[in-house]
Amino acid sequence: MAGPRGCARVRAPQTDRLPPVTAPSSSTPNPPLGATVAHRTGLAWLAVAVVAYGGLWPVMRLTVELMEPFWFAVTRLGIGALFLFAVTAATGRLRLPRRADVTAILSVGVFMMGLYVSIVHVAVQYVPAGRGALLAYSTPLWVTPMATLVLHEKMTRLKAVGLALGLSGLLVLFNPQALDWSDPDVLLGNGLCLLAAFSWSFAILHMRVHRATLSPVQLSPWQLTVATLVALPFALIFEGAPDATPGPALWLLVAYGGLIGTGIALWSAQSAMRNLPAVTVSTGLLGGPALALVLSVAFLDEPLTLSLGGGIVLILGGIACISIGSARRA
């Protein structure tokens, strides 16, 4: 700093000085505290989503024995919509959608939620919950080739390996020793699960090219509202007036399906996406069908056959490779 006006600046004499004391250097410096907290928060949300989604499939299997599947879809989606409206309003995030958000609300509300939920509710009447979860979560296996053909996305080596593993897993699940091809109910249940995965795929493809103005959390209650309206005509046309078996068991199952399996699961998955890399969330959510299979074997006495075990390893491994390959592309 310059001295008073008219005075010459005196330079301090040079002396031997010790270098300042610094912390030991590290090749991998510690991340900022905020990043660490966000990472841990994201992992916590991801764990909640895995448990919520994993428990949903056994709950669906039990609920459709006490309540018509389409009316359960309407009830579950409606409860989830009300829950997310309440949460977004309480946190100051509730917003009216803009024109640019309409197609995102419709594609996800119709294909990823309304049709998907309605279809799988019917499917779990004819297919074991663990197997159904695995087939219905096979969406990335169909998105990858469709994105390559329609959106001209590059088929990387890792994605190709994942696709080959996943399709091999489907062949294992559908081999004649693992599936009774002469039983129409078995074919219907398995076919509906794959149809649900296809429906989800269309929404994913659309969201890859569409950019909404609202965040996924803000879009969710509107999307669930559309999904409820999609499921309602199926219930009215095919099932008529609701005819359920009331009681504590049904109320608990419906509460889980609507609040935990739909509202909290969707909220926690999207909260995880805000705090974690996409590949971490997408591969972590594979714990959902794996947990569904474990719970179905443990509590619903569903058999864990060699073909089912091999199928889940191949399919989930394939989806993990596709997720990692997609993240590298991005």
C-alpha positions as CSV (number, residue, x, y, z in Angstrom):
1,M,0.0,0.0,0.0
2,A,1.4,3.5,-1.0
3,G,2.7,5.7,1.9
4,P,1.7,9.3,2.6
5,R,2.1,11.9,-0.2
6,G,5.6,13.3,-0.4
7,C,7.2,10.4,1.4
8,A,9.4,7.8,-0.4
9,R,8.1,4.3,-0.2
10,V,10.5,2.2,1.9
11,R,11.0,-1.3,0.7
12,A,11.4,-3.9,3.4
13,P,14.8,-5.6,3.6
14,Q,14.9,-9.1,2.1
15,T,15.3,-11.8,4.7
16,D,15.2,-15.5,4.6
17,R,11.7,-16.6,5.4
18,L,10.1,-20.0,6.0
19,P,7.4,-20.9,3.5
20,P,3.9,-20.6,4.8
21,V,2.5,-23.7,6.5
22,T,-0.1,-25.4,4.3
23,A,-2.2,-28.5,4.6
24,P,-0.6,-31.6,3.0
25,S,-1.4,-31.9,-0.7
26,S,-3.6,-34.7,-1.9
27,S,-4.2,-36.0,-5.4
28,T,-7.9,-36.3,-4.6
29,P,-9.0,-33.2,-2.7
30,N,-12.0,-33.6,-0.4
31,P,-15.2,-32.4,-2.1
32,P,-17.0,-29.3,-0.7
33,L,-19.2,-29.9,2.3
34,G,-22.3,-28.9,0.2
35,A,-21.5,-31.5,-2.4
36,T,-21.1,-34.2,0.2
37,V,-24.4,-33.4,1.9
38,A,-26.2,-33.3,-1.5
39,H,-24.7,-36.7,-2.4
40,R,-25.8,-38.3,0.9
41,T,-29.2,-36.7,0.6
42,G,-29.5,-38.1,-2.9
43,L,-28.6,-41.6,-1.8
44,A,-31.2,-41.4,1.0
45,W,-33.9,-40.4,-1.5
46,L,-32.7,-43.1,-3.8
47,A,-33.0,-45.7,-1.1
48,V,-36.6,-44.5,-0.3
49,A,-37.5,-44.8,-4.0
50,V,-36.1,-48.4,-4.2
51,V,-38.0,-49.5,-1.2
52,A,-41.2,-47.8,-2.3
53,Y,-41.1,-49.2,-5.8
54,G,-39.9,-52.7,-4.7
55,G,-42.7,-53.1,-2.2
56,L,-45.3,-51.9,-4.7
57,W,-45.4,-55.0,-6.8
58,P,-46.3,-57.5,-4.0
59,V,-48.9,-54.9,-2.8
60,M,-50.4,-54.8,-6.2
61,R,-50.6,-58.5,-6.3
62,L,-52.5,-58.6,-3.0
63,T,-54.7,-55.7,-3.7
64,V,-56.2,-57.0,-7.0
65,E,-57.5,-59.9,-5.0
66,L,-59.6,-57.5,-2.9
67,M,-60.4,-54.8,-5.5
68,E,-60.8,-54.5,-9.2
69,P,-57.5,-53.7,-11.0
70,F,-58.7,-50.7,-12.9
71,W,-60.4,-49.1,-9.9
72,F,-57.3,-49.7,-7.9
73,A,-55.4,-47.9,-10.7
74,V,-57.8,-44.9,-10.5
75,T,-57.6,-44.8,-6.7
76,R,-53.8,-45.2,-6.5
77,L,-53.1,-42.5,-9.1
78,G,-55.7,-40.1,-7.6
79,I,-54.2,-40.4,-4.2
80,G,-50.7,-39.9,-5.6
81,A,-51.8,-36.8,-7.4
82,L,-53.4,-35.3,-4.3
83,F,-50.3,-36.0,-2.3
84,L,-48.0,-34.3,-4.8
85,F,-50.3,-31.3,-5.1
86,A,-50.2,-31.0,-1.3
87,V,-46.4,-31.4,-1.2
88,T,-45.6,-29.0,-4.0
89,A,-48.0,-26.4,-2.5
90,A,-46.5,-26.7,0.9
91,T,-43.0,-26.3,-0.4
92,G,-43.9,-23.4,-2.7
93,R,-43.3,-25.3,-5.9
94,L,-46.8,-25.6,-7.2
95,R,-47.1,-23.9,-10.6
96,L,-49.7,-23.9,-13.3
97,P,-48.3,-25.5,-16.4
98,R,-47.5,-23.5,-19.5
99,R,-48.2,-24.3,-23.1
100,A,-44.7,-25.8,-23.5
101,D,-45.4,-28.2,-20.6
102,V,-48.7,-29.6,-22.1
103,T,-47.1,-32.3,-24.2
104,A,-44.8,-33.4,-21.4
105,I,-47.8,-33.7,-19.1
106,L,-49.8,-35.7,-21.7
107,S,-47.0,-38.1,-22.8
108,V,-46.0,-39.0,-19.3
109,G,-49.5,-38.9,-17.9
110,V,-50.9,-41.1,-20.6
111,F,-48.1,-43.6,-21.6
112,M,-45.8,-43.7,-18.6
113,M,-48.4,-43.6,-15.9
114,G,-52.1,-43.9,-17.0
115,L,-51.7,-46.8,-19.5
116,Y,-48.7,-48.4,-17.7
117,V,-50.4,-48.6,-14.3
118,S,-53.7,-49.8,-15.7
119,I,-52.0,-52.5,-17.7
120,V,-49.7,-53.8,-14.9
121,H,-52.7,-54.0,-12.5
122,V,-54.4,-56.4,-14.8
123,A,-51.2,-58.3,-15.5
124,V,-50.4,-59.1,-11.8
125,Q,-53.6,-61.2,-11.7
126,Y,-51.9,-63.7,-14.1
127,V,-48.2,-63.3,-13.5
128,P,-46.1,-63.5,-10.3
129,A,-45.3,-60.1,-8.9
130,G,-41.5,-60.6,-9.0
131,R,-41.5,-61.7,-12.6
132,G,-44.0,-59.0,-13.6
133,A,-41.8,-56.3,-12.1
134,L,-38.8,-57.6,-14.0
135,L,-40.6,-57.6,-17.3
136,A,-42.3,-54.2,-16.8
137,Y,-39.0,-52.6,-15.9
138,S,-37.4,-53.8,-19.1
139,T,-38.1,-50.4,-20.7
140,P,-34.5,-49.5,-21.5
141,L,-34.2,-52.6,-23.6
142,W,-36.9,-51.2,-25.9
143,V,-35.9,-47.6,-25.7
144,T,-32.3,-48.2,-26.9
145,P,-33.1,-49.7,-30.3
146,M,-36.0,-47.3,-30.9
147,A,-33.8,-44.3,-30.0
148,T,-31.2,-45.5,-32.4
149,L,-33.7,-45.9,-35.2
150,V,-36.0,-42.9,-34.6
151,L,-33.7,-40.3,-32.8
152,H,-30.5,-41.5,-34.5
153,E,-28.7,-41.9,-31.2
154,K,-25.4,-43.7,-31.4
155,M,-25.3,-47.4,-30.5
156,T,-22.2,-47.6,-28.4
157,R,-20.4,-50.9,-27.6
158,L,-21.5,-50.8,-24.0
159,K,-25.1,-50.2,-24.9
160,A,-25.0,-53.0,-27.5
161,V,-23.6,-55.4,-24.8
162,G,-26.4,-54.3,-22.4
163,L,-29.0,-54.9,-25.1
164,A,-27.7,-58.3,-25.8
165,L,-27.6,-59.2,-22.1
166,G,-31.1,-58.0,-21.6
167,L,-32.6,-59.8,-24.6
168,S,-30.8,-62.9,-23.5
169,G,-32.5,-62.6,-20.1
170,L,-35.9,-62.4,-21.8
171,L,-35.1,-65.5,-23.8
172,V,-34.3,-67.3,-20.5
173,L,-37.6,-66.1,-19.0
174,F,-39.6,-67.2,-22.0
175,N,-38.1,-70.5,-22.7
176,P,-40.6,-73.5,-22.7
177,Q,-39.2,-74.9,-19.5
178,A,-39.8,-71.6,-17.7
179,L,-43.1,-70.6,-19.2
180,D,-46.3,-72.6,-20.0
181,W,-47.0,-71.5,-23.5
182,S,-50.2,-73.5,-23.5
183,D,-51.8,-71.5,-20.7
184,P,-53.6,-68.3,-22.2
185,D,-53.6,-66.6,-18.8
186,V,-49.8,-67.0,-18.4
187,L,-49.3,-65.6,-21.9
188,L,-51.7,-62.7,-21.2
189,G,-50.0,-61.7,-18.0
190,N,-46.5,-61.8,-19.4
191,G,-47.6,-60.1,-22.6
192,L,-49.3,-57.3,-20.7
193,C,-46.1,-56.6,-18.7
194,L,-44.1,-56.2,-21.9
195,L,-46.9,-54.0,-23.4
196,A,-46.6,-51.8,-20.3
197,A,-42.9,-51.5,-20.8
198,F,-43.5,-50.5,-24.5
199,S,-46.0,-47.8,-23.3
200,W,-43.4,-46.4,-20.9
201,S,-40.8,-46.4,-23.7
202,F,-42.9,-44.0,-25.9
203,A,-42.9,-41.4,-23.1
204,I,-39.2,-41.7,-22.5
205,L,-38.5,-41.2,-26.2
206,H,-40.7,-38.1,-26.2
207,M,-39.1,-36.6,-23.1
208,R,-35.6,-37.0,-24.8
209,V,-36.6,-34.5,-27.4
210,H,-39.0,-32.3,-25.5
211,R,-38.0,-29.6,-23.0
212,A,-40.6,-28.5,-20.5
213,T,-40.4,-25.2,-18.6
214,L,-41.4,-26.8,-15.2
215,S,-39.2,-29.2,-13.3
216,P,-40.2,-32.9,-13.1
217,V,-41.4,-32.4,-9.5
218,Q,-43.7,-29.6,-10.6
219,L,-45.0,-31.6,-13.5
220,S,-45.7,-34.7,-11.5
221,P,-49.1,-33.8,-9.9
222,W,-50.4,-32.7,-13.2
223,Q,-49.2,-35.9,-14.9
224,L,-50.8,-38.0,-12.2
225,T,-54.0,-36.1,-12.7
226,V,-54.0,-37.0,-16.4
227,A,-53.1,-40.6,-15.6
228,T,-56.1,-40.8,-13.3
229,L,-58.4,-39.5,-16.1
230,V,-56.9,-42.1,-18.4
231,A,-57.5,-45.0,-16.0
232,L,-61.1,-43.9,-15.1
233,P,-62.8,-44.9,-18.5
234,F,-61.2,-48.4,-18.3
235,A,-62.7,-48.8,-14.8
236,L,-66.2,-47.5,-15.9
237,I,-66.3,-49.5,-19.1
238,F,-64.8,-52.9,-18.0
239,E,-65.7,-53.0,-14.3
240,G,-68.7,-50.8,-13.8
241,A,-69.4,-49.7,-10.2
242,P,-66.6,-50.4,-7.7
243,D,-66.9,-53.7,-6.0
244,A,-64.2,-54.1,-3.3
245,T,-63.8,-56.2,-0.2
246,P,-63.6,-53.4,2.5
247,G,-61.5,-53.8,5.6
248,P,-58.2,-52.8,7.2
249,A,-56.2,-54.9,4.9
250,L,-57.6,-53.2,1.8
251,W,-57.2,-49.7,3.3
252,L,-53.5,-50.4,4.2
253,L,-52.8,-51.8,0.7
254,V,-54.5,-48.9,-1.1
255,A,-52.7,-46.4,1.2
256,Y,-49.4,-48.0,0.3
257,G,-50.2,-48.0,-3.4
258,G,-51.3,-44.4,-3.5
259,L,-49.1,-42.6,-0.9
260,I,-45.9,-44.7,-0.9
261,G,-45.8,-46.6,-4.1
262,T,-47.0,-43.7,-6.2
263,G,-46.6,-40.3,-4.5
264,I,-43.6,-40.8,-2.3
265,A,-41.9,-43.1,-4.8
266,L,-42.2,-40.5,-7.6
267,W,-41.2,-37.6,-5.3
268,S,-38.1,-39.5,-3.9
269,A,-36.9,-40.7,-7.3
270,Q,-37.0,-37.1,-8.7
271,S,-35.4,-35.7,-5.5
272,A,-32.6,-38.3,-6.0
273,M,-32.2,-37.1,-9.6
274,R,-31.6,-33.5,-8.4
275,N,-28.7,-34.6,-6.1
276,L,-27.1,-37.5,-7.9
277,P,-25.7,-38.3,-11.4
278,A,-28.3,-39.7,-13.8
279,V,-26.4,-43.0,-14.1
280,T,-26.4,-43.5,-10.3
281,V,-30.1,-43.0,-10.1
282,S,-30.9,-45.2,-13.2
283,T,-28.8,-48.1,-12.0
284,G,-29.8,-47.7,-8.4
285,L,-33.4,-47.9,-9.2
286,L,-32.8,-51.4,-10.5
287,G,-32.9,-52.3,-6.9
288,G,-36.7,-51.9,-7.2
289,P,-37.5,-55.0,-9.3
290,A,-34.8,-56.9,-7.4
291,L,-36.5,-56.1,-4.1
292,A,-39.9,-56.9,-5.6
293,L,-38.6,-60.4,-6.5
294,V,-37.1,-60.9,-3.0
295,L,-40.3,-59.8,-1.3
296,S,-42.5,-61.9,-3.6
297,V,-40.5,-65.0,-2.9
298,A,-40.4,-64.3,0.9
299,F,-44.0,-63.3,1.5
300,L,-46.0,-64.5,-1.4
301,D,-44.4,-67.9,-1.7
302,E,-43.5,-67.3,-5.3
303,P,-40.9,-69.9,-6.5
304,L,-37.4,-68.7,-7.3
305,T,-36.4,-70.9,-10.2
306,L,-33.1,-71.1,-11.9
307,S,-34.5,-69.5,-15.1
308,L,-36.0,-66.6,-13.1
309,G,-32.7,-66.1,-11.2
310,G,-30.7,-66.2,-14.4
311,G,-33.2,-63.9,-16.2
312,I,-33.0,-61.2,-13.5
313,V,-29.2,-61.2,-13.5
314,L,-29.1,-60.9,-17.3
315,I,-31.8,-58.3,-17.6
316,L,-30.7,-56.1,-14.7
317,G,-27.1,-56.4,-15.8
318,G,-28.1,-55.4,-19.3
319,I,-30.1,-52.4,-18.1
320,A,-27.1,-51.3,-16.0
321,C,-24.8,-51.4,-19.0
322,I,-27.3,-49.4,-21.1
323,S,-27.6,-46.8,-18.3
324,I,-23.8,-46.4,-18.0
325,G,-23.5,-46.3,-21.8
326,S,-26.1,-43.6,-22.1
327,A,-24.5,-41.5,-19.3
328,R,-21.1,-41.7,-21.2
329,R,-22.8,-40.5,-24.4
330,A,-24.3,-37.5,-22.5
